[in-house]
């Protein structure tokens, strides 16, 4: 009785170790005496107990992998905080088992390195406009190396670009506001000059309307004319062209002299 029980237990253990049912979209790697033997496909499979061993189990489904956030530097020396998500699939269970000690970590590190390389070749404004191009370049760079790990990289998506983005926007808004302020300042200056000119004209007009105002204006004009001719005539390097009608100049100077004399007499 005891012998039968022992044989029954041995038989159960033998069956359990010999029969393996692999789930759909999975693949198990079998080692025979410590060496790779086969990759089990989904369904019922048979092994040699105590000789064969299931060493690795892989899912053949598409796997999303979060790529940790990292700082990337653009070609114009701007820092960007970038994070993304990578989609990959195990296509060769044997290579996935023996090609790398940890293919998930290898793919993650390569994704980060490739992303830094791609962004380093672009300027800040292009990184926001050409996300699709960045994603394609990252996938191409990873996919070549991932073949040795039995992994197929399907796509990469940037989730967010932060960091210097706010500074870029702030600079743009600042430049815009500065331009507005400059335009408003120039407009205010023009208005102030116009107001001052109008006020001066009004004061001159008011002064002319006062008794003796017209004579004072004529005196001022005559003085300016005399001064101008005097300066031109005293300059040795200047050739003085005398007007053809000297009577007008003489009359102007004579009027100026009479006004000056009259002003001195009244004073």
Phi and psi in degrees as GROMACS dihedral restraints (atoms count N, CA, C in turn):
[ dihedral_restraints ]
;  ai    aj    ak    al  type     phi  dphi    fc
    3     4     5     6     1   -65.9    20    10
    4     5     6     7     1   -36.8    20    10
    6     7     8     9     1   -66.1    20    10
    7     8     9    10     1   -38.8    20    10
    9    10    11    12     1   -65.4    20    10
   10    11    12    13     1   -39.2    20    10
   12    13    14    15     1   -64.6    20    10
   13    14    15    16     1   -42.3    20    10
   15    16    17    18     1   -63.4    20    10
   16    17    18    19     1   -42.7    20    10
   18    19    20    21     1   -64.5    20    10
   19    20    21    22     1   -35.9    20    10
   21    22    23    24     1   -65.7    20    10
   22    23    24    25     1   -42.6    20    10
   24    25    26    27     1   -63.7    20    10
   25    26    27    28     1   -42.4    20    10
   27    28    29    30     1   -62.9    20    10
   28    29    30    31     1   -40.1    20    10
   30    31    32    33     1   -64.0    20    10
   31    32    33    34     1   -41.8    20    10
   33    34    35    36     1   -61.9    20    10
   34    35    36    37     1   -45.3    20    10
   36    37    38    39     1   -62.8    20    10
   37    38    39    40     1   -40.6    20    10
   39    40    41    42     1   -61.9    20    10
   40    41    42    43     1   -45.3    20    10
   42    43    44    45     1   -65.3    20    10
   43    44    45    46     1   -43.0    20    10
   45    46    47    48     1   -61.6    20    10
   46    47    48    49     1   -40.6    20    10
   48    49    50    51     1   -80.3    20    10
   49    50    51    52     1   -20.3    20    10
   51    52    53    54     1   -90.6    20    10
   52    53    54    55     1   -31.5    20    10
   54    55    56    57     1  -103.5    20    10
   55    56    57    58     1   126.5    20    10
   57    58    59    60     1  -129.0    20    10
   58    59    60    61     1   130.5    20    10
   60    61    62    63     1  -110.3    20    10
   61    62    63    64     1   112.1    20    10
   63    64    65    66     1   -91.1    20    10
   64    65    66    67     1   128.4    20    10
   66    67    68    69     1   -67.8    20    10
   67    68    69    70     1   161.2    20    10
   69    70    71    72     1   -61.6    20    10
   70    71    72    73     1   145.8    20    10
   72    73    74    75     1    60.9    20    10
   73    74    75    76     1    33.1    20    10
   75    76    77    78     1  -135.0    20    10
   76    77    78    79     1   159.3    20    10
   78    79    80    81     1  -146.2    20    10
   79    80    81    82     1   131.8    20    10
   81    82    83    84     1  -111.6    20    10
   82    83    84    85     1   137.6    20    10
   84    85    86    87     1   -97.6    20    10
   85    86    87    88     1   127.4    20    10
   87    88    89    90     1  -107.9    20    10
   88    89    90    91     1   132.8    20    10
   90    91    92    93     1  -108.9    20    10
   91    92    93    94     1   136.9    20    10
   93    94    95    96     1  -112.6    20    10
   94    95    96    97     1   113.8    20    10
   96    97    98    99     1    55.2    20    10
   97    98    99   100     1    43.1    20    10
   99   100   101   102     1    83.2    20    10
  100   101   102   103     1     3.3    20    10
  102   103   104   105     1  -121.4    20    10
  103   104   105   106     1   146.7    20    10
  105   106   107   108     1   -57.7    20    10
  106   107   108   109     1   133.2    20    10
  108   109   110   111     1  -118.7    20    10
  109   110   111   112     1   -50.6    20    10
  111   112   113   114     1  -165.0    20    10
  112   113   114   115     1   165.1    20    10
  114   115   116   117     1  -112.9    20    10
  115   116   117   118     1   117.9    20    10
  117   118   119   120     1   -77.3    20    10
  118   119   120   121     1   134.3    20    10
  120   121   122   123     1   -90.6    20    10
  121   122   123   124     1   164.8    20    10
  123   124   125   126     1   -59.2    20    10
  124   125   126   127     1   140.0    20    10
  126   127   128   129     1   120.0    20    10
  127   128   129   130     1  -160.2    20    10
  129   130   131   132     1   -86.0    20    10
  130   131   132   133     1   130.3    20    10
  132   133   134   135     1  -135.3    20    10
  133   134   135   136     1   151.7    20    10
  135   136   137   138     1  -120.5    20    10
  136   137   138   139     1   137.2    20    10
  138   139   140   141     1  -123.0    20    10
  139   140   141   142     1   166.4    20    10
  141   142   143   144     1   -92.9    20    10
  142   143   144   145     1   114.8    20    10
  144   145   146   147     1   -59.0    20    10
  145   146   147   148     1   142.9    20    10
  147   148   149   150     1    66.2    20    10
  148   149   150   151     1    -1.2    20    10
  150   151   152   153     1  -114.0    20    10
  151   152   153   154     1   -46.1    20    10
  153   154   155   156     1   -96.1    20    10
  154   155   156   157     1   148.3    20    10
  156   157   158   159     1  -144.2    20    10
  157   158   159   160     1   136.5    20    10
  159   160   161   162     1   -77.6    20    10
  160   161   162   163     1   109.7    20    10
  162   163   164   165     1   -91.8    20    10
  163   164   165   166     1   -35.6    20    10
  165   166   167   168     1  -139.5    20    10
  166   167   168   169     1   146.8    20    10
  168   169   170   171     1  -126.8    20    10
  169   170   171   172     1   126.1    20    10
  171   172   173   174     1  -124.3    20    10
  172   173   174   175     1   141.9    20    10
  174   175   176   177     1   -91.8    20    10
  175   176   177   178     1   133.2    20    10
  177   178   179   180     1   -94.6    20    10
  178   179   180   181     1     8.3    20    10
  180   181   182   183     1   -76.6    20    10
  181   182   183   184     1   162.5    20    10
  183   184   185   186     1   -69.6    20    10
  184   185   186   187     1   129.5    20    10
  186   187   188   189     1  -115.4    20    10
  187   188   189   190     1   123.7    20    10
  189   190   191   192     1   -85.2    20    10
  190   191   192   193     1   135.2    20    10
  192   193   194   195     1  -129.8    20    10
  193   194   195   196     1   120.7    20    10
  195   196   197   198     1   -73.7    20    10
  196   197   198   199     1   125.3    20    10
  198   199   200   201     1   -92.8    20    10
  199   200   201   202     1   120.1    20    10
  201   202   203   204     1   -56.2    20    10
  202   203   204   205     1   149.6    20    10
  204   205   206   207     1   -63.8    20    10
  205   206   207   208     1   143.1    20    10
  207   208   209   210     1  -148.1    20    10
  208   209   210   211     1   163.3    20    10
  210   211   212   213     1   -95.3    20    10
  211   212   213   214     1   125.4    20    10
  213   214   215   216     1  -117.8    20    10
  214   215   216   217     1   147.7    20    10
  216   217   218   219     1  -113.0    20    10
  217   218   219   220     1   125.0    20    10
  219   220   221   222     1   -77.9    20    10
  220   221   222   223     1   174.7    20    10
  222   223   224   225     1   -64.6    20    10
  223   224   225   226     1   -28.6    20    10
  225   226   227   228     1   -94.6    20    10
  226   227   228   229     1    27.4    20    10
  228   229   230   231     1    59.1    20    10
  229   230   231   232     1    44.3    20    10
  231   232   233   234     1  -113.7    20    10
  232   233   234   235     1   134.7    20    10
  234   235   236   237     1   -85.9    20    10
  235   236   237   238     1   137.0    20    10
  237   238   239   240     1  -128.3    20    10
  238   239   240   241     1   135.1    20    10
  240   241   242   243     1   -93.9    20    10
  241   242   243   244     1   114.1    20    10
  243   244   245   246     1  -123.6    20    10
  244   245   246   247     1   134.6    20    10
  246   247   248   249     1  -135.7    20    10
  247   248   249   250     1   154.7    20    10
  249   250   251   252     1  -154.6    20    10
  250   251   252   253     1  -175.9    20    10
  252   253   254   255     1  -135.0    20    10
  253   254   255   256     1   136.7    20    10
  255   256   257   258     1  -115.5    20    10
  256   257   258   259     1   135.6    20    10
  258   259   260   261     1  -112.4    20    10
  259   260   261   262     1   123.8    20    10
  261   262   263   264     1  -140.7    20    10
  262   263   264   265     1   171.7    20    10
  264   265   266   267     1  -149.2    20    10
  265   266   267   268     1   138.0    20    10
  267   268   269   270     1   -78.3    20    10
  268   269   270   271     1   121.7    20    10
  270   271   272   273     1  -111.0    20    10
  271   272   273   274     1   -19.9    20    10
  273   274   275   276     1  -133.2    20    10
  274   275   276   277     1    96.4    20    10
  276   277   278   279     1   -58.9    20    10
  277   278   279   280     1   -35.1    20    10
  279   280   281   282     1   -65.4    20    10
  280   281   282   283     1   -47.6    20    10
  282   283   284   285     1   -66.2    20    10
  283   284   285   286     1   -37.0    20    10
  285   286   287   288     1   -63.5    20    10
  286   287   288   289     1   -27.1    20    10
  288   289   290   291     1   -83.4    20    10
  289   290   291   292     1   -38.3    20    10
  291   292   293   294     1  -118.1    20    10
  292   293   294   295     1    -9.3    20    10
  294   295   296   297     1   -76.7    20    10
  295   296   297   298     1   -25.6    20    10
  297   298   299   300     1  -151.0    20    10
  298   299   300   301     1   146.7    20    10
  300   301   302   303     1   -68.0    20    10
  301   302   303   304     1   -27.8    20    10
  303   304   305   306     1  -153.2    20    10
  304   305   306   307     1    91.8    20    10
  306   307   308   309     1   -68.2    20    10
  307   308   309   310     1   -26.4    20    10
  309   310   311   312     1   -66.3    20    10
  310   311   312   313     1   -44.9    20    10
  312   313   314   315     1   -66.2    20    10
  313   314   315   316     1   -38.6    20    10
  315   316   317   318     1   -62.9    20    10
  316   317   318   319     1   -43.9    20    10
  318   319   320   321     1   -64.6    20    10
  319   320   321   322     1   -40.8    20    10
  321   322   323   324     1   -62.5    20    10
  322   323   324   325     1   -47.5    20    10
  324   325   326   327     1   -63.4    20    10
  325   326   327   328     1   -40.8    20    10
  327   328   329   330     1   -67.2    20    10
  328   329   330   331     1   -35.6    20    10
  330   331   332   333     1   -63.0    20    10
  331   332   333   334     1   -43.4    20    10
  333   334   335   336     1   -65.4    20    10
  334   335   336   337     1   -43.6    20    10
  336   337   338   339     1   -63.5    20    10
  337   338   339   340     1   -43.7    20    10
  339   340   341   342     1   -64.5    20    10
  340   341   342   343     1   -39.8    20    10
  342   343   344   345     1   -63.5    20    10
  343   344   345   346     1   -43.5    20    10
  345   346   347   348     1   -61.4    20    10
  346   347   348   349     1   -39.8    20    10
  348   349   350   351     1   -65.8    20    10
  349   350   351   352     1   -43.7    20    10
  351   352   353   354     1   -67.1    20    10
  352   353   354   355     1   -46.5    20    10
  354   355   356   357     1   -67.1    20    10
  355   356   357   358     1   -31.6    20    10
  357   358   359   360     1   -64.0    20    10
  358   359   360   361     1   -17.1    20    10
  360   361   362   363     1   -94.9    20    10
  361   362   363   364     1    -0.1    20    10
  363   364   365   366     1  -120.4    20    10
  364   365   366   367     1   153.7    20    10
  366   367   368   369     1   -85.2    20    10
  367   368   369   370     1   163.9    20    10
  369   370   371   372     1   -56.4    20    10
  370   371   372   373     1   -49.3    20    10
  372   373   374   375     1   -64.4    20    10
  373   374   375   376     1   -29.7    20    10
  375   376   377   378     1   -71.1    20    10
  376   377   378   379     1   -29.6    20    10
  378   379   380   381     1   -64.6    20    10
  379   380   381   382     1   -30.3    20    10
  381   382   383   384     1   -80.0    20    10
  382   383   384   385     1   -28.8    20    10
  384   385   386   387     1   -87.7    20    10
  385   386   387   388     1   -25.1    20    10
  387   388   389   390     1  -122.0    20    10
  388   389   390   391     1    49.6    20    10
  390   391   392   393     1   -62.2    20    10
  391   392   393   394     1   -40.5    20    10
  393   394   395   396     1   -61.7    20    10
  394   395   396   397     1   -39.6    20    10
  396   397   398   399     1   -64.7    20    10
  397   398   399   400     1   -41.5    20    10
  399   400   401   402     1   -60.3    20    10
  400   401   402   403     1   -46.1    20    10
  402   403   404   405     1   -58.9    20    10
  403   404   405   406     1   -43.0    20    10
  405   406   407   408     1   -64.9    20    10
  406   407   408   409     1   -43.9    20    10
  408   409   410   411     1   -63.5    20    10
  409   410   411   412     1   -40.0    20    10
  411   412   413   414     1   -64.2    20    10
  412   413   414   415     1   -44.1    20    10
  414   415   416   417     1   -61.5    20    10
  415   416   417   418     1   -43.3    20    10
  417   418   419   420     1   -62.8    20    10
  418   419   420   421     1   -42.3    20    10
  420   421   422   423     1   -66.8    20    10
  421   422   423   424     1   -39.1    20    10
  423   424   425   426     1   -75.1    20    10
  424   425   426   427     1   -40.9    20    10
  426   427   428   429     1   -61.1    20    10
  427   428   429   430     1   -36.4    20    10
  429   430   431   432     1   -63.1    20    10
  430   431   432   433     1   -44.5    20    10
  432   433   434   435     1   -77.6    20    10
  433   434   435   436     1   -30.6    20    10
  435   436   437   438     1   -70.4    20    10
  436   437   438   439     1   -16.8    20    10
  438   439   440   441     1   -60.7    20    10
  439   440   441   442     1   -33.5    20    10
  441   442   443   444     1   -70.9    20    10
  442   443   444   445     1   -14.8    20    10
  444   445   446   447     1  -103.8    20    10
  445   446   447   448     1     8.1    20    10
  447   448   449   450     1    69.0    20    10
  448   449   450   451     1    28.1    20    10
  450   451   452   453     1  -123.2    20    10
  451   452   453   454     1   140.2    20    10
  453   454   455   456     1  -112.6    20    10
  454   455   456   457     1   118.3    20    10
  456   457   458   459     1   -83.8    20    10
  457   458   459   460     1   121.7    20    10
  459   460   461   462     1   -89.1    20    10
  460   461   462   463     1   -48.8    20    10
  462   463   464   465     1  -164.3    20    10
  463   464   465   466     1   163.3    20    10
  465   466   467   468     1  -134.2    20    10
  466   467   468   469     1   136.6    20    10
  468   469   470   471     1  -128.6    20    10
  469   470   471   472     1   127.5    20    10
  471   472   473   474     1   -76.3    20    10
  472   473   474   475     1   125.6    20    10
  474   475   476   477     1   -84.1    20    10
  475   476   477   478     1   -41.2    20    10
  477   478   479   480     1  -158.4    20    10
  478   479   480   481     1   147.0    20    10
  480   481   482   483     1  -119.9    20    10
  481   482   483   484     1   114.2    20    10
  483   484   485   486     1  -131.9    20    10
  484   485   486   487     1  -169.6    20    10
  486   487   488   489     1    95.6    20    10
  487   488   489   490     1  -105.5    20    10
  489   490   491   492     1   -76.3    20    10
  490   491   492   493     1    -4.6    20    10
  492   493   494   495     1   -61.4    20    10
  493   494   495   496     1   -43.9    20    10
  495   496   497   498     1   -62.9    20    10
  496   497   498   499     1   -38.6    20    10
  498   499   500   501     1   -65.0    20    10
  499   500   501   502     1   -38.2    20    10
  501   502   503   504     1   -62.3    20    10
  502   503   504   505     1   -46.0    20    10
  504   505   506   507     1   -64.3    20    10
  505   506   507   508     1   -41.9    20    10
  507   508   509   510     1   -62.7    20    10
  508   509   510   511     1   -40.4    20    10
  510   511   512   513     1   -63.2    20    10
  511   512   513   514     1   -42.3    20    10
  513   514   515   516     1   -62.4    20    10
  514   515   516   517     1   -45.4    20    10
  516   517   518   519     1   -63.9    20    10
  517   518   519   520     1   -38.2    20    10
  519   520   521   522     1   -63.8    20    10
  520   521   522   523     1   -43.9    20    10
  522   523   524   525     1   -63.3    20    10
  523   524   525   526     1   -40.1    20    10
  525   526   527   528     1   -62.9    20    10
  526   527   528   529     1   -46.1    20    10
  528   529   530   531     1   -66.1    20    10
  529   530   531   532     1   -36.7    20    10
  531   532   533   534     1   -62.9    20    10
  532   533   534   535     1   -40.9    20    10
  534   535   536   537     1   -63.4    20    10
  535   536   537   538     1   -41.7    20    10
  537   538   539   540     1   -62.5    20    10
  538   539   540   541     1   -45.8    20    10
  540   541   542   543     1   -62.5    20    10
  541   542   543   544     1   -40.3    20    10
  543   544   545   546     1   -63.6    20    10
  544   545   546   547     1   -43.8    20    10
  546   547   548   549     1   -62.6    20    10
  547   548   549   550     1   -42.9    20    10
  549   550   551   552     1   -64.5    20    10
  550   551   552   553     1   -38.7    20    10
  552   553   554   555     1   -64.8    20    10
  553   554   555   556     1   -42.5    20    10
  555   556   557   558     1   -64.2    20    10
  556   557   558   559     1   -40.5    20    10
  558   559   560   561     1   -63.1    20    10
  559   560   561   562     1   -41.8    20    10
  561   562   563   564     1   -64.6    20    10
  562   563   564   565     1   -38.4    20    10
  564   565   566   567     1   -64.9    20    10
  565   566   567   568     1   -43.4    20    10
  567   568   569   570     1   -60.9    20    10
  568   569   570   571     1   -42.3    20    10
  570   571   572   573     1   -63.8    20    10
  571   572   573   574     1   -40.3    20    10
  573   574   575   576     1   -65.5    20    10
  574   575   576   577     1   -42.0    20    10
  576   577   578   579     1   -63.5    20    10
  577   578   579   580     1   -42.1    20    10
  579   580   581   582     1   -63.0    20    10
  580   581   582   583     1   -43.1    20    10
  582   583   584   585     1   -62.3    20    10
  583   584   585   586     1   -42.8    20    10
  585   586   587   588     1   -64.9    20    10
  586   587   588   589     1   -40.3    20    10
  588   589   590   591     1   -63.6    20    10
  589   590   591   592     1   -43.9    20    10
  591   592   593   594     1   -62.7    20    10
  592   593   594   595     1   -40.3    20    10
  594   595   596   597     1   -65.4    20    10
  595   596   597   598     1   -39.7    20    10
  597   598   599   600     1   -65.2    20    10
  598   599   600   601     1   -41.3    20    10
  600   601   602   603     1   -62.8    20    10
  601   602   603   604     1   -41.6    20    10
  603   604   605   606     1   -61.8    20    10
  604   605   606   607     1   -42.1    20    10
  606   607   608   609     1   -65.7    20    10
  607   608   609   610     1   -39.8    20    10
  609   610   611   612     1   -64.0    20    10
  610   611   612   613     1   -43.3    20    10
  612   613   614   615     1   -62.0    20    10
  613   614   615   616     1   -41.1    20    10
  615   616   617   618     1   -65.3    20    10
  616   617   618   619     1   -38.1    20    10
  618   619   620   621     1   -67.3    20    10
  619   620   621   622     1   -36.3    20    10
  621   622   623   624     1   -64.9    20    10
  622   623   624   625     1   -35.3    20    10
  624   625   626   627     1   -71.5    20    10
  625   626   627   628     1   -16.4    20    10
  627   628   629   630     1   -74.5    20    10
  628   629   630   631     1   157.2    20    10
  630   631   632   633     1   -57.0    20    10
  631   632   633   634     1   128.2    20    10
  633   634   635   636     1    80.1    20    10
  634   635   636   637     1    -0.1    20    10
  636   637   638   639     1   -66.7    20    10
  637   638   639   640     1   -42.7    20    10
  639   640   641   642     1   -63.3    20    10
  640   641   642   643     1   -42.5    20    10
  642   643   644   645     1   -63.0    20    10
  643   644   645   646     1   -36.8    20    10
  645   646   647   648     1   -64.4    20    10
  646   647   648   649     1   -39.3    20    10
  648   649   650   651     1   -65.6    20    10
  649   650   651   652     1   -42.9    20    10
  651   652   653   654     1   -62.6    20    10
  652   653   654   655     1   -39.1    20    10
  654   655   656   657     1   -62.2    20    10
  655   656   657   658     1   -41.1    20    10
  657   658   659   660     1   -65.9    20    10
  658   659   660   661     1   -42.4    20    10
  660   661   662   663     1   -62.8    20    10
  661   662   663   664     1   -43.2    20    10
  663   664   665   666     1   -63.8    20    10
  664   665   666   667     1   -42.8    20    10
  666   667   668   669     1   -60.0    20    10
  667   668   669   670     1   -42.5    20    10
  669   670   671   672     1   -63.6    20    10
  670   671   672   673     1   -41.2    20    10
  672   673   674   675     1   -62.8    20    10
  673   674   675   676     1   -45.8    20    10
  675   676   677   678     1   -62.1    20    10
  676   677   678   679     1   -44.6    20    10
  678   679   680   681     1   -61.1    20    10
  679   680   681   682     1   -42.0    20    10
  681   682   683   684     1   -62.6    20    10
  682   683   684   685     1   -46.6    20    10
  684   685   686   687     1   -64.6    20    10
  685   686   687   688     1   -36.8    20    10
  687   688   689   690     1   -64.1    20    10
  688   689   690   691     1   -43.0    20    10
  690   691   692   693     1   -66.4    20    10
  691   692   693   694     1   -42.9    20    10
  693   694   695   696     1   -63.7    20    10
  694   695   696   697     1   -42.1    20    10
  696   697   698   699     1   -69.0    20    10
  697   698   699   700     1   -32.2    20    10
  699   700   701   702     1   -78.8    20    10
  700   701   702   703     1   -13.4    20    10
  702   703   704   705     1   -83.3    20    10
  703   704   705   706     1   115.9    20    10
  705   706   707   708     1   -69.7    20    10
  706   707   708   709     1   -25.8    20    10
  708   709   710   711     1   -87.8    20    10
  709   710   711   712     1    -0.9    20    10
  711   712   713   714     1  -107.1    20    10
  712   713   714   715     1   133.1    20    10
  714   715   716   717     1   -90.1    20    10
  715   716   717   718     1   120.8    20    10
  717   718   719   720     1   -89.2    20    10
  718   719   720   721     1   120.9    20    10
  720   721   722   723     1   -98.1    20    10
  721   722   723   724     1   116.3    20    10
  723   724   725   726     1   -85.7    20    10
  724   725   726   727     1   130.7    20    10
  726   727   728   729     1   -58.9    20    10
  727   728   729   730     1   150.6    20    10
  729   730   731   732     1   -67.8    20    10
  730   731   732   733     1   -34.2    20    10
  732   733   734   735     1   -97.5    20    10
  733   734   735   736     1    85.9    20    10
  735   736   737   738     1   -74.4    20    10
  736   737   738   739     1   -16.5    20    10
  738   739   740   741     1   -64.6    20    10
  739   740   741   742     1   -35.4    20    10
  741   742   743   744     1   -66.9    20    10
  742   743   744   745     1   -42.3    20    10
  744   745   746   747     1   -64.2    20    10
  745   746   747   748     1   -43.3    20    10
  747   748   749   750     1   -63.6    20    10
  748   749   750   751     1   -41.7    20    10
  750   751   752   753     1   -63.1    20    10
  751   752   753   754     1   -39.7    20    10
  753   754   755   756     1   -65.0    20    10
  754   755   756   757     1   -44.9    20    10
  756   757   758   759     1   -66.8    20    10
  757   758   759   760     1   -40.8    20    10
  759   760   761   762     1   -62.2    20    10
  760   761   762   763     1   -42.0    20    10
  762   763   764   765     1   -62.8    20    10
  763   764   765   766     1   -41.1    20    10
  765   766   767   768     1   -62.4    20    10
  766   767   768   769     1   -43.9    20    10
  768   769   770   771     1   -64.5    20    10
  769   770   771   772     1   -41.4    20    10
  771   772   773   774     1   -62.4    20    10
  772   773   774   775     1   -41.2    20    10
  774   775   776   777     1   -63.9    20    10
  775   776   777   778     1   -41.3    20    10
  777   778   779   780     1   -64.4    20    10
  778   779   780   781     1   -42.7    20    10
  780   781   782   783     1   -64.5    20    10
  781   782   783   784     1   -41.7    20    10
  783   784   785   786     1   -62.6    20    10
  784   785   786   787     1   -39.9    20    10
  786   787   788   789     1   -64.4    20    10
  787   788   789   790     1   -38.5    20    10
  789   790   791   792     1   -68.5    20    10
  790   791   792   793     1   -38.4    20    10
  792   793   794   795     1   -65.2    20    10
  793   794   795   796     1   -43.8    20    10
  795   796   797   798     1   -68.3    20    10
  796   797   798   799     1   -29.5    20    10
